[in-house]
């Protein structure tokens, strides 16, 4: 079965029953859609529409939509800040300066040999499968940053080396959320939380289950031990203002154009392909582009597999050079691309635009925000996104969408 068809089948069979109540448990109801969404094999809009038609309780529908919204939110922050997300967006709220954190990942973490059953299991699962439940990602990140005092950037890099759904937006900004460089407080957990959501599977066999567990205790005591220099209110943070969404309407289609596929939109129905369905299409396997964009080897394999559902010339080499060569061969003087928030792709589009016309087609929107939004916090984005979703659902006679 081709990857696009596999993704559509998984989406169609999606069961959101009890999703709101169980998704945080390691054995709970998770969708396993993340890799398809990361590479645009499925669009956020397609997943949203499936949620609209799902036979489930309203709380689960809203929770699933809010999880999709986090993807959209992080992509918007990436589009606004670009490679700025690779550095701390705000000062950490931990009371520790940047020089308190080591930049090198400890060998015991990489090897899964920390002596903590949970942390070692997470590291091993990540290396062996390329996947971790979202809750496990948060626990692992919190341990690395707050207990081991390792810079979040090093942990984020470790994740991107292995995750099958790894992308800089969701990954780096989630690590910053844990580290409190893009949130109001450091994220921490305790043993009771770990045992509850993992059904105790790690603690029962951990060498430190009886003594020496660093996660034992109440939250206040753990926080005081980890952050003895933590200050109170640091005052308001600068806003991250993004403009209202413009209408998703491309310009006039060039008469002689090619369509360029890329790793952020690996479905045959992406907007550029729909805009020019009869135009010659190309996909360039550019190792340097992958490296620059932190697309790991598993991700490259997924992208290649997704090509099986797409009609395109396949070439290996430099993205810009091969695109120009292909355009000359077919007599084209323009390239049509689906827009991306990825700064690496955007840079290639600009480089290509120095030689031929590049026509960007907006990706299928998850929501359309009709006013300026402050992306400093998800809650500010979600208040507008939720309103947009409600309006769109009402127009499609899908009511009620949310429980309130």
Buried (B, 14 or more C-beta within 10 A) or exposed (E): EBBBEBBBEBBEEBEBBBBBBEBBBBEBBBBEBBBBBBBBBBBBBBBBBBBBEBEBBEBBBBBBBBBBBBBBBBBBBBBBBBEEBBEBBBEBBBBBEEEEBEEEBBEBBEEBBBEBBBBBBBBEBBBEEBBBBBBBBBBBBBBBBBBBEBBBBBBBBBBBBBBBBBBBBBBBBBBBBBBBBBBEEBBBBBBBBBBEBBEEBBBEEBEBBEEEBBBBBEEEEBBEEBBEEBEEEEEEBEEBEBEEBEEEEBEEEBEBBBBBBBBBBBBBBBBBBBBBEEBBBBBBBBEEBBEBBBBBEBBBEBBBBBBEBBEBBEBEBBBBBBBBBBBEEEEBBBBBBBBBBBBBBBBBBEBBBEBBBBBBBBBBBBBBBEEEBBBBBBEBBBEBBBBBBBBBBEEEEBEEBBEE
